[in-house]
């Protein structure tokens, strides 16, 4: 699965290959902000992603992962 969406000022791609989903986020100027595997995401992981991007990005990515 590969999903791309826009959340606020960020473009987000969630790519799942096997058991390791990878999250990549770019800002509105095309600069890569985050590129991380999400396999063992903890609360501190999501807090850091929200700090770098937004809570909307975190909520949408978590919803996509839960629907898998």
Secondary structure, 3 states (H helix, E strand, C coil): CEEEEEECCEEEEEEEECCEEEEEEECCCCCEEEEEECCCCCHHHHHHHHHHCCHHHHHHHHHHHHHC
